[in-house]
Amino acid sequence: MMRSSLHLLLLIILSLTAPTCLRAQENDLELANYYFEQGQFEQAKLYYEKIYKTNQTNQVYQNYLKTLIALNDFEQSEKIAKKKIKDTSKDAKAYVALGNVYKQFNNSEAAKEQFEEAIKKVEPTQMYITGLAREFEAIGEFEFGLRALEKGKTQGKDGYQYAYEIANARGNLGDLNGMTEAWLDLLEENPGNIQLVQNSFNRMLNLQDNPANVDMLRTQLLRRIQKNPDANPILNELLLWLFLQKKDFAAALVQAVALDKRLNESGSRLLNLGDLARKNEDYSTALKAYQYLIDKGPMNDHYMLAKVEKLQTLKDELLKKPGIQRDAYLALESEYESTLANLGQVPGTAMMMKELAHLKAFYLQKTDEAIALLEAAILIPGLYGRQVAVCKLELGDVKVFKGAIWDASLLFSQVELDYKEDVLGHEAKFRNARISYYSGDFEWAQGQLDVLKASTSKLISNDAIDLSLLITDNFNMDTITAPMQMFARADLLAYQNKFDTAASTLDSIASAYPMHSLMDEIWMLRSTMAYKQAQFDSAKTCLEKIIDLYFADILADDALFKLADMYENIFKMPEKAMALYERLITEQPASLFVIDARKRFRALRGDEIN
């Protein structure tokens, strides 16, 4: 406010001390514009009234007219608007201005008459027509703006030149069908506008939340494609994009294959589609996409990567199924090994070797084979440094699984040293902190975890927070160290799939320290072990213990979410799952699981989830 007052004072002083008449006029205009912008229309009128006698430029005219309208001065508003028409009889915009005067003073019939006159007098040039349409849009007359554009479209040699403006005009009028047609017209004429069109559809049609609009767009696209199947494939591109927006990967696959064949491509879009489908757990579509690339033969650019990704997809699909399925693991191991034998141990198969090693160690208990495979991967000539680091992290995990935790710590330390400020270094630091926790060195582990809480990786940060809370709640506040040391040992045994020994250790804690704060963690670890062994009723009972007896503790929301997930996906009892998701949402509103719980609740209720 002080700044505006100083600006006004400076303008007044300049107007009083200006040496020439020209300078005085310039200062009057600055003062008029200042008052206009501040909404002080009485003062603005005093200046514009004087200026307008000698200066009738468009800016002065527009601001003066708006000032008069704001002051409800109909007679003077009408007078200068009519004079503008007289002075520029061929300018259709002048009729829009007069029509707006009548509109503002509630004379709709007179306003409409002037707007119709503007449409009649529009000149058949793109710049003039789009300018007139903008004049109409500025006063909320979208229908007349559209009519101006439609007239330009019929008069011009190339009707597509107005497609962008017509699309926006129809959108402003709520005519989503017409808007969609105009955008598709534009896209067919100029395929380079596909990003613009996609952004506009997302914004105007709200595709993520409005399935009716998705159906409308899909119908229009299919109609055009069927009408002229040999036309520019850009419409097929857009249809593929639409299916991806809806996560309808099976339909997207059909379009992607058709485009790949039609355009004689190398299969890049199939590779991307496979990755998206796999991340969204549509394993069937992902496998078909990768198989399509594999069928193109070894000379295809994506052949090796497709082989690798296909195996990763098979692994992801298998490991999503709870319980121990040794025969399935052995079959997958065989497919990994035959593929590796076919492709060789080269940089492109290093990550495949890592995944095979994980399968061997953690699911088939072939730790020595896993270690040998990872050591061979690390020594592959030409392997990128980050790939070496990833293999070292996996090798460290296998060493922990085998019980050679200090060998594992050395590997983690190497990665941490090589990638101090990188997510790989943070991951290595966390794994070393976990080793300290397993070994009972809780204070050192806590110090490392405190640093990792600020990691740029959300996953690492969350893991660090969870382990830190476990230590803080059950060790830092307790003068007795034995229970926490026993629990950490049981946790390590569970990690190593030594479930019976881990369970015995947990029994010892519960027997010796029945009132210890670790009891909720003990039930959670029991549940995790039972679930891994497909003992689902036992897993469920353990989670129910946490919810019933320890609802005020930090694992209550975890237990609610996991139990709801079991009712949804294991026991196939959606009503019970919904009740638990709802309870989590209402009773644990600060939980990290709330967002996912809400999505699952809505899906089970039958809401449209996009």
N, C-alpha and C positions, 0 to 999 in steps of 0.2 A: 504494500500500500504506500509506504514512504517513497519507494522507488518511482511509482506511478505519479505521485504528487510532484516529485522533483522534475520528472520528465515534462509534466504539464507546465510547471513554473518556467522551465527553460524555453518552452515553445512560446509562452506569453511574452517573455522578455525579448525573444528574437523578433516577435511580431511587432513589438513596440519600437525596437531599435533598428529594424531593417532599413537599409539605405535606399532601396528602390521599391517601386510598385510591384514588380515581378516577384521580388522576394516576399513581400507582404502577402501576395496571393498564395505563394507556396506554403507560407506559414499558416495561413487560414485553412488550407487543405489538410495540413498535418493536424491542426487542432480539430477539424471536423472529423477526420478519420479516428483520432484519439477518442473523442467523445462517443463516436459510433461504436467503436470496439468495446468501450466501457459500458455501453447500454444507456448512456446519458443522452437520450434522443432529443430532448428539448434544446440542449446546448448545441448538439450536432446540427439540428435544423437551422439554427441561426446562421451558421457558417455555410452549410450546403445551399441554402436559399440564395445567399449572395453569390457564391461561387458559380452556381448553375447558370446564372445569367450570361456568363462569359466562357464557361468551361463545361461542355456537355459531353465529355468523354464517357465511355461506357461505365467505368468505375464510379465516377461521380453520379451518373444517372442511377445506377443500381443501388448505391448506398443511400442516395437521396430518396429514392422511391421506397426502399425498405424502412427508412426513417419515418416517412410520412405514414406508411401503413402501421408502423408500431405506435404512432401517435393518433391513430384512428382518424386521420385527415383524408376522408374519401374524395372530397372535391379536388384537392390539389393532386392526390395520387392519380386519379382518373385523368386529370388535365395533362400532366407531364407524360403519362403513358400514351395518351392519344396523340400528343405532339410528337412523340418518338415515332409512332406509326406514320404520321404525316411526313416526317423528315426522312424516314427510311421505309417507304411503302413496300419494298420488296423483301424486307427482312422479316421472316416468319417469327423470329424470336421476339420481336416487338409485340406481336399479337399474344404470345404466351405471357408476357409481362402484364399486358392490360387484362387478359383473362384471369391472371392471378390476383389482380386488384379486386375484380368482381368476386372472385372466390373468397378472398379474405373478408369481404364485406357481405358474405352470404347471399350473393346473387348468382346462383349456380347456373341459371339459364343463360345469362349474359356471358358468364365465364366459358360455358361450353361453346357458345357461338364464336368467341374469339379463338378458342383452341381449334375448332374446326377450320377456321380461316387460316390459322398457322399451318395446318396440314395441307391445305390447298396450295399455299404459296411456297412450300418447301422446294428448294432448288435440288436437282438430281445429282448432287455430288456427295461422296462419302463423308468428307469432312463436315459439310454443312448439315447433312442428315443426322450424323452421330452427335453433332453439337446441339441440334434442336432436341434430340431425344434426351440428352443430358439436362437441358433446360426443363423439360417436362418432369424428369425424374427428380430434379431438385425441389420441385413444389409438390411432389407426391402424386403426380398424374402419370402413373406408370402405363396405363392403358393407351393414352395418347402418345407416349414415348414409343410404345411398341408399334402403334399404327404408323408413326413416322418411319421407323426402321423397316416395317413391312412394305411401305410404299417405295422406299429406297431399294429394297430387294427386288421388287417387280420392275422398277425402272432401270436398274443397273444391268450391265452386261454380265456381271458375275455376282449372283445372289449370295454366294458364300462369304463375301466380304463383310456381311452384316451378321454372320452367324454368332459371333462372340457377343455382340451387343443384344441380339435377339434372345439368346439363351439367358443372359442376365435379366433382361426385361421380363421374360416369362417366369423366371424364378421369383422375381420381386412380386409378381402377380399371383404367385402360388400355383401356377400352371406347371407342375413338375413334369408331366408328360411332354408338353410343348418344349419346355426347357431341355429335356433329355434329347428330343429330336434335333433341336438346334445344335447342341453340343456334338452329337453324332455327325450332323452335317459338316460341322467344322473339322472334325477329326478325319472324315473321309476325304475332305478337300486337302487338308494339311496334316499328315500323320505326325509331324514333328510336334504337334500340340498335345500329345498324349498325356504328358505330365500335368499340363494345365487342366485338361479335361478330367483326369483322375482326381486331382485336388478339388475341383469344382463339384464333382459327384459326391465326394466324401463330405464336403462342407454343406452343400445344398440338399442332398438326399439323406444325409445322416445314416449312411449305410450300416454303421455298427449297431444301431439301435432300432432300425425301421425295416423289418423284413418285407413289408409290402412294397417299399421302394426298390429293394433288391430284386424282387420278382418282376417289377415293372421294367427295370433296366435290362434284366436278363431277357425278358420277352422281346423288347425292342431290338436288342442285339441279335438274337436268334432269328427274328423275322428278316432283318437286313442281310444276315449271312446266308440264309436259305434262299432269299430272293436273288442274290448275286454271289454265289459261292466262289467265283473266280476273281472277285474284286480285291482291292488292297487288303492284305491280311491284318491290317491294324485293328479291325473289329474283333478278330479272333484274339489278338493280343489283349484287348480290353476285356473280353469275356474271360480269358485266363486270369487276368488281374482280379476280376469280380469274384471268381470262384475262390481265389486265394484270400480275398477279404472275408469271405464267409467260412474259410477253412474247410471248404469242400474239396479236399485234395484229390479224391477219386475223379471228380468231374474235371478238375484242373489238369490232371494227368492226361485225359483224352485230348484236351486242347493243346497241351504242351507237345505231345507226340505228333499231332497233326501239323503244328507249326514247324516242328523240327524237320519233318519229312518235306513239307511244302517249300521251306526256305533252304533245304539242304544244309542244315546247321550241324555243329559238332556235338550238340547235346547239352550245352551249358545250362539251358533252362531246366532240363530234366534233373541235372545234378542239384541245382538250387531247390527245385521242387522236392526232391528226395530228402534233402536236409530239413526243409520246413516240415514235411510230413513226419519225419522221424522225431523231431523235437516236439511235435504235437501228439506223439504216440500213435499216429496212424501208420503202423508198421507195414501193413499190407500194401498200401500205396507206395511207401518209401521203397520197399523191396522191388515192386514192379518198375519203378523209375530207374533204380540202379541196374536191374536186369536188362532193361531196354538198352542202356549204355554198354553193358557187357556184351550183349548180342551184336553190337556194332563191330566187335572184333578188336584184337590187340592193337591195331593200327589207330584206333580212335584215341584222341587226346585224353579222354577221361576214363579209359579202360581200367587202368590200375586203381585210380581213386574210387571208381565205382565198385570194384572188387572189395576194397578196404571198407567202404561205407556199407556195403551189403552185409558184411560180416559183423560190423558194429551194430547194425540194425537188428540182426538175428540175436546178437548178444543182449542188447537192450530189451528186446521183446521177451527173451527167456528169463532174464533176471527180474523182470516186473512180476513174474509169477512167483508167489511165495512158496516156501518149502524147498526141500532138497530133491532135485530131479537129476540124479547122477547120470542116468542114461542119456538124457537130453544134453547134459554138459559134455559128455563124452562124444556125442555126435557132433556138437558144435566144435569141439576141440579138433576132431578129425577134419572138418571142413576148413578150419583155420590152417591146419598143417598142410593140407593138399594145396590150398591157395598159395601159401608161403613157398612151398616147393616149386610151384609154377612160376611165381614172380621173382623169387630169389630174395636174399637178404640185402636190400638196397635202401637208400634213404627214403624212398617212397613207401616202403613197407615197415619202417621202424615203429610207427604207431600201431600197426597191426601186431607186431611182435610184442609190444607192451600190453595190448589187450589180451592176447593169447596167454601171456605170462600171468596176468591177473586171474584169468579163468583157471589156469593150472593150479595156482597157489591157493586161492581163496575158495574155490568150489570143488577142486579135485585133489587137494592136499598134495600136489606134486611140486613142493617148494624148490627142491634142487633143480628140477627141469626149468622152473620159472626163473630162478636166479641165473642159470646158464644162458637162457634165452635173452634176458635183459642185459647181461654182461656182453653178449655178442652184439646186441643192438647198439650199445654205447660205443662199440669199437668200429661201427660201420664207417668207412671212409666217406667224407663229404657230408656227414650229418650236421645239421645246424646246431648251434650251441643250445638253443632253447629246447630242441628235441632231445639232446643229451641230458639236459636238466630234468625234463619230464620223465625220462627213463630212469634217472637216478632217484627221483622221488618215488617212483613205483618200486624200484629195487629196495629202497629203504623200507617201504611198507611191507614188502615180502619178508625182509629181514626181521622186522618186528613180529610178523606173523609166525616166523620160525622160532623166534626167541632170541635172536642175535641183536638185541636192541642197541648195543653200543656201536656195532658195525653200522646199523641204521642211522644212528646219531651222526656218525662221521659223514655219511652220504648227505644227510640233510644240511649239515654245516657247510659242506662244499657248495651246495646250491645256494644257500643263504649268502655265502661270501661272494659268489659270482654275480648274484642278482639282488643286491642289498635293497634297492629302492623299487624293486619290481614285484609284481604279484607273485611270481615264482619264489622270490626270496621270502616274501611274507608267508607263503604256504610252507616253505621249508622251516621257517622259524616256528610256525604253529606246530608242525609235526615234532620238532625238537622239544617244544614245551610239553606236548602230550607225552613224550617219552619220560620227561622229568616227573610228570604227574604219575605215570605208571610206576616209576621207580620210587615214589614217595618223597621226592624233593619238591614239595609243594610251594615253598617260598620262591624258589628260582623259577618254577613254572609260572607262578602268579606274576612275577616281574615281566616275563616275556609276553604273557597274555595282555597285560596292561598296555603294552606298546601296540599290540596287534588289534586292540579294540578300535583304533583309528585307521585301520587298513582301508585302502581305497576299494578293496574287494569286499562287497557286502557279505558274501558267503563266509570268507575268512573272519571278518569282523564278528559276525553272528556266532560262528563256532568258538571264537575266542571268548566272547561274552558268556556263552553257555558254560564253557569249562571253568571260566573264572568264577562264575556264580556258584558252581558246584563246590569249588574249593573254598570260597568265601563263606558260604552258608554252613559248611560241614567240617571245616578245619580251622580257619582263622578265629572262629568264635568258640572253639573247643580246646580245652587243655589236654584232652586225651587224644593222642595221635593214632593209636592202634586201629580204631574203626575205619578211619579214612584210608589208612595204608592197606587194610584188608580189602576195602571196596575198590581201590585203584587196581589192586592185584586181580580181583574178580573181573573188573572191566577189561583188563589186558587178556585174561583167559577167554572171555567172551569174544574179544576181537580175534583171537586165535582159533575160534570155533571149538574150544575145549569146554563145552557147555556143562557137562556133569561136574567137573572140578570147580568151575565158576559158581554153579548153584550151591555146591557144598560150602564154598567160602562165604557166600551170601547167607546161608543158613547159620553159619558160625557167628556172623555179625548180629543177626536178628536174635540169636539165642543169648549171646553175651551182653548185647546192648539193646534191649527191646524198645527202649524209649528214645533212641538216638535220632537226631534230625535226618539221618541218612535213609530212614525207612521208605520215604516216597521214591528216592533214587533206586533203592533196592527193588521195589516193586516194578519200576520202569525198566530196569535192566532185565529182570525176570521176564517181563512181557516181551521185550525185544528178542531175547533168546528163544522164547517159546514160538514167537512168530517165525523166526528164521527156520525153525524145525517143523513148521506147518502145524503146530499145536495151538490152533486158533482159540479153542475154548479156554485154554490156560492163559493165553495172552490176553483175552478179553477179561478174565477174572482179575488179573493183575492190574489192569487199567481201572477197573471198577473199584478196586481197593483204594487207589490213589484218589479217585473222585469222591468216594464215600468218606474216607478217613483223613485226607490231606488236602482238602479243597482250597485251603488258605495258602498252601505252599506254591512254589514257583513252577511245579510240573503239572498243575491242575489243567491248564489250557492245553498242554501237550497231550495229556491223557484224554481229554474230551475230544480233541481233533482225531487222534489215532483210533479211538473207539468208534467215533462216527464213521471214519473211513472204513473200518472193518465191517460195520453194519451195512455200509453202502456197497463195498466191493467184494467182501468175503462171504458174508451171511446173506446178502441180497435182501435186506430188510430196510427199504428206503424210508418208511415212516419213522423207525427208530433212529435212523441216521439223521433225518431232518430235525427231530426233536433235540438231538445232541448238538447239531450245528447251531440251532437256534439258541440253545442254552449257552454255548460258547460266545455267540454274538452279544447276547444280553448280559451275561454274568461276567464275562472276561473281555470287556471292550478294548482294553489296551493290548491285547494279545496280538502277536505277529500273524496268527492264524486267522484273524477275523476276516480279512479280505477274501481269502480262499474259501473260508467257511460260508461266507455270504454267497459267493458264486455257486458253490455246490448246493446250498440250500435252494437257491432260485432254480437251478437246473432240475433238482428233484421235484420241485413244486410244479414244474412244467412251464416256467417262464421262458421266453425266447432269449437265449444267450448267444451273443454274436462275438 
